[in-house]
């Protein structure tokens, strides 16, 4: 009758040199990914606050011109709303 195989024999067959090398490769890949992620997250050129992005990527003259246009549009809208409210009050 054949002797029962021990657990060590089964583990020896599972952990072949190829499997061990593959596990080491995966672990190395995980470590490299983790290191790359920590340097990426700490990079201020990629993740800078919105105000700094505006200063860096939008010309101040165009930003100021756009801001003035928006302010003028808001004034016009307020005036039109006042006129509309006055018209509604008059028609009641």
C-alpha positions as CSV (number, residue, x, y, z in Angstrom):
1,X,0.0,0.0,0.0
2,X,1.3,3.5,-0.9
3,X,2.3,5.8,1.9
4,X,0.2,9.0,2.2
5,X,1.9,12.1,0.9
6,X,2.9,14.6,3.4
7,X,2.0,18.3,3.2
8,X,5.6,19.2,2.6
9,X,5.6,17.2,-0.6
10,X,2.5,19.0,-1.8
11,X,4.0,22.4,-1.0
12,X,7.2,21.4,-2.8
13,X,5.3,20.6,-5.9
14,X,3.3,23.9,-5.7
15,X,6.2,26.2,-5.1
16,X,8.3,25.5,-8.1
17,X,11.1,27.9,-9.0
18,X,8.8,29.5,-11.7
19,X,6.0,30.1,-9.2
20,X,8.4,31.6,-6.6
21,X,9.9,33.9,-9.3
22,X,6.4,35.0,-10.3
23,X,5.5,35.8,-6.7
24,X,8.7,37.8,-6.3
25,X,7.9,39.7,-9.5
26,X,4.4,40.6,-8.3
27,X,5.7,41.8,-5.0
28,X,8.3,43.9,-6.7
29,X,5.7,45.3,-9.1
30,X,3.4,46.2,-6.1
31,X,6.2,48.0,-4.3
32,X,7.2,49.9,-7.5
33,X,3.6,50.9,-8.0
34,X,3.2,52.1,-4.4
35,X,6.4,54.2,-4.7
36,X,5.2,55.7,-8.0
37,X,1.8,56.6,-6.5
38,X,3.3,58.3,-3.5
39,X,5.6,60.5,-5.6
40,X,2.7,61.3,-8.0
41,X,0.4,62.4,-5.2
42,X,3.0,64.7,-3.7
43,X,3.7,66.4,-7.0
44,X,2.5,70.0,-6.9
45,X,2.8,70.5,-10.6
46,X,0.1,67.9,-11.2
47,X,-2.1,68.6,-8.1
48,X,-1.9,72.3,-7.5
49,X,-4.7,74.4,-6.0
50,X,-7.1,76.0,-8.5
51,X,-5.9,79.5,-7.8
52,X,-2.4,78.6,-8.7
53,X,-3.5,76.9,-11.8
54,X,-5.4,80.0,-12.9
55,X,-2.3,82.1,-12.2
56,X,-0.1,79.7,-14.1
57,X,-2.2,78.8,-17.1
58,X,-4.5,81.8,-17.8
59,X,-3.2,85.2,-18.9
60,X,-4.1,87.8,-16.3
61,X,-5.3,90.3,-19.0
62,X,-7.8,87.8,-20.4
63,X,-8.9,86.7,-16.9
64,X,-9.5,90.4,-15.9
65,X,-11.4,91.1,-19.2
66,X,-13.6,88.1,-18.7
67,X,-14.3,89.1,-15.1
68,X,-15.3,92.6,-16.1
69,X,-17.7,91.2,-18.8
70,X,-19.3,89.0,-16.2
71,X,-19.7,91.9,-13.8
72,X,-21.3,94.0,-16.5
73,X,-23.7,91.1,-17.4
74,X,-24.7,90.7,-13.8
75,X,-25.5,94.5,-13.6
76,X,-27.6,94.2,-16.7
77,X,-29.5,91.2,-15.4
78,X,-30.2,93.0,-12.1
79,X,-31.5,96.0,-14.0
80,X,-33.8,93.8,-16.1
81,X,-35.0,92.0,-13.0
82,X,-35.9,95.3,-11.4
83,X,-37.8,96.4,-14.6
84,X,-39.6,93.0,-14.6
85,X,-40.6,93.3,-10.9
86,X,-41.8,96.9,-11.5
87,X,-43.9,95.8,-14.5
88,X,-45.4,92.9,-12.5
89,X,-46.3,95.3,-9.6
90,X,-47.9,97.8,-12.1
91,X,-50.0,95.1,-13.7
92,X,-51.5,93.9,-10.5
